[in-house]
């Protein structure tokens, strides 16, 4: 069962960096991703797709199974700069309620995608189209940027990147993220008052006596 809408909204607000750190630095998507719609912030359960290499037949197929709020995670056996999504597939995803797309390949029709407003994160933008010939799999574990993503795991996506939260850890990670936010608010107030992070965090002792390195 998907987390409550207020839980998803709060995780999206907290952001990928806070969630990643508070979650024990687990679930880091280590990939250079393009945020197609600037300012997008999304949290939602993963709906995973593993296409055949260079083929997007399964992207067409998953559109019949999209649930409102899903984050569609579109992958191939190996990342390749082939467009798995353009404006027509993105239109279907939006109409059927997808919250976002994470594409471990390429997209195209970027101007149309931005105008559409569906949040999309992609590894590349390329015009090269995909074939539509080979079967793949839907709702199977996939790996993106070294991070395992299982169907139903929660993704937090924003300008910083993507954090993955295992479905069974959502409440735990949310609580830890709230605590981290509170600690950082207190620390930020001290810094604004002139305090130094190397003193607050106990880092000063790591420098040689009398040293002043930055």
C-alpha positions in Angstrom: 0.0 0.0 0.0 1.3 3.4 -0.9 2.2 5.9 1.9 -0.4 8.5 2.7 -0.4 11.6 0.4 0.7 13.8 3.3 3.7 11.5 3.9 4.7 11.8 0.3 4.3 15.5 0.3 6.5 15.9 3.4 9.2 13.7 2.0 9.2 15.6 -1.2 9.5 18.9 0.8 12.3 17.5 2.9 14.2 16.6 -0.3 16.5 13.9 -1.6 19.6 15.0 0.2 18.0 15.1 3.7 16.2 11.8 3.1 19.4 10.1 1.9 21.5 11.4 4.8 18.8 10.6 7.4 18.2 7.2 5.9 21.8 6.1 6.6 23.2 7.1 3.3 21.4 4.3 1.6 19.6 4.3 -1.8 21.8 6.8 -3.6 21.2 7.0 -7.3 24.8 7.7 -8.5 24.1 9.0 -12.0 24.2 12.4 -13.8 20.5 13.0 -14.3 18.8 15.8 -16.2 15.8 17.4 -14.5 13.6 18.1 -17.4 11.2 20.3 -15.5 13.1 22.7 -13.3 11.9 23.0 -9.8 10.2 19.6 -9.7 9.9 17.9 -6.3 8.3 14.5 -6.1 8.0 11.5 -3.8 6.2 8.4 -4.8 6.2 4.6 -5.1 8.3 3.0 -7.9 6.6 1.3 -10.8 9.6 -0.5 -12.4 10.1 -1.4 -16.0 13.0 -3.4 -17.5 12.9 -3.0 -21.3 14.9 -5.0 -23.8 18.0 -3.3 -24.9 17.3 -0.3 -27.1 13.5 -1.2 -27.1 10.6 0.6 -25.4 7.8 -1.9 -26.1 7.3 -2.3 -22.3 7.0 1.4 -21.8 3.9 1.3 -24.0 2.7 -1.7 -22.0 3.1 -0.2 -18.6 0.8 2.7 -19.5 -2.1 0.3 -19.1 -1.0 -0.4 -15.5 -0.2 3.1 -14.2 -1.6 3.9 -10.8 -2.1 7.5 -9.7 1.0 8.6 -7.9 3.4 6.1 -9.5 6.9 7.0 -10.3 7.7 5.1 -13.5 11.3 3.8 -13.4 12.3 2.9 -17.0 15.4 0.9 -17.5 17.2 -1.4 -19.9 19.9 -4.1 -19.1 22.5 -1.4 -19.8 21.9 2.3 -19.9 22.1 3.5 -23.5 21.3 6.9 -25.1 18.2 5.7 -26.8 14.9 7.6 -26.2 12.5 5.5 -24.3 10.1 8.3 -23.9 8.8 11.2 -26.0 5.8 13.5 -25.7 3.2 10.9 -26.7 4.3 8.4 -24.0 4.6 11.2 -21.5 1.1 12.3 -22.4 -0.2 8.9 -21.5 1.7 8.8 -18.3 0.4 12.1 -17.2 -3.2 11.4 -18.2 -3.2 8.1 -16.2 -1.8 9.8 -13.1 1.9 9.1 -13.0 3.7 11.4 -10.6 7.0 11.3 -12.3 9.4 9.4 -14.6 12.9 8.3 -13.9 14.5 7.2 -17.2 17.8 5.4 -17.2 18.2 6.1 -20.9 17.1 9.1 -23.0 14.1 11.2 -23.6 13.3 13.4 -26.5 10.7 16.2 -27.4 12.1 18.1 -24.4 10.4 21.4 -25.1 7.1 19.6 -25.3 7.9 17.7 -22.1 8.7 20.9 -20.2 5.4 22.5 -21.4 3.5 19.4 -20.3 5.0 19.7 -16.8 5.2 16.0 -15.9 8.3 15.7 -13.7 11.0 13.7 -15.5 14.5 12.8 -14.6 16.6 11.3 -17.4 20.2 10.2 -18.0 20.3 11.7 -21.5 18.4 13.7 -24.1 18.8 12.2 -27.5 16.7 12.0 -30.7 17.6 8.4 -31.4 14.4 6.4 -31.1 13.8 2.9 -29.6 12.6 -0.2 -31.3 9.2 -1.8 -30.3 9.9 -5.4 -30.8 11.0 -7.3 -27.7 9.3 -8.2 -24.4 10.8 -7.1 -21.1 9.4 -7.1 -17.6 7.2 -4.9 -15.4 7.3 -4.8 -11.6 10.7 -6.4 -11.1 13.7 -5.1 -9.1 16.0 -2.9 -11.2 19.2 -1.0 -10.6 19.7 2.7 -11.5 23.0 4.3 -10.8 24.0 1.5 -8.5 20.8 1.8 -6.4 18.5 -1.2 -6.2 14.8 -0.1 -6.8 12.1 -2.6 -6.0 8.4 -2.2 -7.0 6.8 -0.1 -4.3 10.0 1.4 -2.9 9.7 5.1 -2.4 11.7 7.6 -4.6 12.4 11.2 -3.6 13.4 13.2 -6.6 14.4 16.9 -6.9 17.1 19.2 -8.2 19.8 17.3 -6.2 19.0 13.9 -7.6 17.2 10.8 -6.4 17.1 8.9 -3.1 15.5 5.5 -2.7 13.7 4.5 0.5 12.9 0.9 1.0 9.1 0.4 1.3 9.4 -1.1 4.8 11.6 1.8 6.1 9.4 4.8 5.0 8.1 5.6 8.5 11.6 5.2 10.0 13.3 7.4 7.4 10.6 10.0 7.6 11.0 10.3 11.4 14.8 10.5 11.0 14.5 13.1 8.2 12.3 15.3 10.4 14.9 15.1 13.2 17.7 16.0 10.8 15.7 19.0 9.5 15.2 20.2 13.1 18.9 19.8 14.0 19.9 21.7 10.8 17.5 24.5 11.6 19.2 25.0 15.0 22.6 24.8 13.5 21.7 27.2 10.7 20.6 29.8 13.3 23.9 29.4 15.1 25.8 29.8 11.9 23.8 32.9 11.0 24.9 34.2 14.4 28.6 33.8 13.5 29.4 30.3 14.8 31.7 28.1 12.7 30.9 24.7 11.5 34.3 23.3 12.3 33.7 24.2 15.9 30.1 23.1 16.1 30.9 19.7 14.5 34.1 19.1 16.4 36.2 19.3 13.3 38.8 21.7 14.6 40.7 19.0 16.4 41.4 17.3 13.0 43.7 20.2 12.0 47.2 20.4 13.2 47.9 22.7 16.1 48.0 26.3 14.9 46.9 25.3 11.4 44.4 27.4 9.5 43.7 25.3 6.4 40.2 25.7 4.9 
